[in-house]
Amino acid sequence: MWTKQPQAEAPSSSPAQAPGSPVATLSATATMRLSSPTARNLACLGASLEIKGKITGDEDMQIDSKVEGPISLQGHRLTVGRTAQLSSEVTAHEVVVYGKVIGNFRAHDRVEIKKDGSVIGDITTARVSIEEGAYFKGRIEIDRPKPSASADLESVGVPAATKAN
């Protein structure tokens, strides 16, 4: 059980609590680390940028700028910010659109078009969400996951593996 003990000295005069002590540094570092695991690696392109060319990456990305050219973020998330204007073919794990996009999407998991978002182009994905107020003109193709080879063999009555004695 914890009980409060009276303090004879002011906390600032205690040697363990000195401003430059390792204890103070450790707690500041621990505080920063606690917030880091929740944040994923995120690359950001600001609103003042204008990019013409191919963008590829191995981290999540948020774009708030004007981009012309293909964007490939295999296995990662692309967020198209409110100020973004993309003329791009996009390949990513998931895409969330708040801004304007002209071009086709190929997202392995999902595409979300938020209420102020605008997409002109075709979407190929497993899941799609279009909020009320969003603009979409194009074609949607739902890409179903392909069954595994062992599931195919079981469906035709062939054993996936046999054991010899």
SULBEL-V128650 format. One record per residue. N is the residue number from 1. PSI is psi in whole degrees, 0 to 359 (NA if undefined). Layout:
[[N/PSI] [N/PSI]]
This chain:
[[1/139] [2/133] [3/140] [4/130] [5/142] [6/143] [7/127] [8/330] [9/158] [10/143] [11/329] [12/340] [13/354] [14/131] [15/329] [16/339] [17/17] [18/145] [19/325] [20/10] [21/156] [22/331] [23/316] [24/318] [25/317] [26/317] [27/326] [28/320] [29/319] [30/322] [31/317] [32/320] [33/327] [34/325] [35/339] [36/317] [37/333] [38/334] [39/129] [40/163] [41/125] [42/121] [43/138] [44/136] [45/114] [46/166] [47/335] [48/354] [49/149] [50/120] [51/132] [52/115] [53/184] [54/135] [55/125] [56/154] [57/163] [58/38] [59/165] [60/153] [61/141] [62/128] [63/125] [64/10] [65/187] [66/125] [67/132] [68/117] [69/165] [70/147] [71/125] [72/113] [73/65] [74/125] [75/11] [76/172] [77/136] [78/126] [79/122] [80/107] [81/169] [82/326] [83/0] [84/145] [85/108] [86/134] [87/84] [88/151] [89/122] [90/131] [91/122] [92/173] [93/316] [94/152] [95/132] [96/126] [97/119] [98/339] [99/213] [100/133] [101/132] [102/113] [103/172] [104/149] [105/141] [106/102] [107/127] [108/319] [109/298] [110/160] [111/132] [112/130] [113/114] [114/170] [115/327] [116/3] [117/156] [118/126] [119/126] [120/105] [121/175] [122/147] [123/129] [124/117] [125/170] [126/326] [127/145] [128/144] [129/125] [130/114] [131/156] [132/132] [133/344] [134/158] [135/130] [136/130] [137/115] [138/201] [139/143] [140/130] [141/120] [142/120] [143/102] [144/145] [145/139] [146/137] [147/152] [148/163] [149/322] [150/327] [151/324] [152/317] [153/321] [154/326] [155/336] [156/5] [157/13] [158/127] [159/140] [160/327] [161/143] [162/149] [163/126] [164/142] [165/NA]]
